[in-house]
Amino acid sequence: MKQSVVYIGIDVAKTHLDVAWAGTFRRWPNERSGHAALVRWIKQSATPVQLICEASGGYEQALLESLEKSELK
């Protein structure tokens, strides 16, 4: 049996992260507190999640590090 996966796109900007998932749009600051809030929101999913974000001039690096520490990749 093939397991389904939820794909979540993250639009990365210098000051914020925009995420649309499950019919809901959220914006968080692109800083540690926003990363933590995003991780908490994503961990609510009962289905495995795959996150997608664009390379954004380095503004994505801190987010990627936060996701890796939280075991979300």
HUKA-V570059 format. One record per residue. N is the residue number from 0. RES is the residue in one letter. PSI is psi in whole degrees, 0 to 359 (* if undefined). OMEGA is omega in radians with two decimals (NA if undefined). Layout:
# HUKA-V570059
n = (N;N)
res = (RES;RES)
psi = (PSI;PSI)
omega = (OMEGA;OMEGA)
This chain:
# HUKA-V570059
n = (0;1;2;3;4;5;6;7;8;9;10;11;12;13;14;15;16;17;18;19;20;21;22;23;24;25;26;27;28;29;30;31;32;33;34;35;36;37;38;39;40;41;42;43;44;45;46;47;48;49;50;51;52;53;54;55;56;57;58;59;60;61;62;63;64;65;66;67;68;69;70;71;72)
res = (M;K;Q;S;V;V;Y;I;G;I;D;V;A;K;T;H;L;D;V;A;W;A;G;T;F;R;R;W;P;N;E;R;S;G;H;A;A;L;V;R;W;I;K;Q;S;A;T;P;V;Q;L;I;C;E;A;S;G;G;Y;E;Q;A;L;L;E;S;L;E;K;S;E;L;K)
psi = (129;131;136;157;140;127;128;122;137;120;116;126;171;318;346;166;129;130;131;128;138;40;11;138;134;151;130;155;143;70;175;315;322;322;316;319;319;315;315;318;315;325;352;343;131;347;144;144;140;124;142;128;152;154;127;55;25;348;345;346;313;323;312;320;318;317;320;317;331;5;30;126;*)
omega = (-3.13;-3.13;3.13;-3.14;3.05;3.08;-3.12;3.10;3.12;3.07;-3.04;3.02;-3.12;-3.02;-3.07;3.07;3.07;-3.11;3.02;-3.11;3.07;3.10;-3.11;3.06;3.10;3.04;3.09;3.06;3.11;3.11;-3.01;-3.11;3.10;3.10;-3.13;3.12;3.10;3.13;3.12;3.14;-3.10;-3.13;3.06;-3.08;3.06;-3.14;3.07;-3.06;2.98;-3.10;-3.13;3.02;-3.12;2.99;-2.96;3.10;3.13;-3.12;-3.13;-3.01;-3.14;3.09;-3.14;3.10;3.10;3.14;3.14;3.11;-3.13;-3.12;2.96;-3.07;NA)
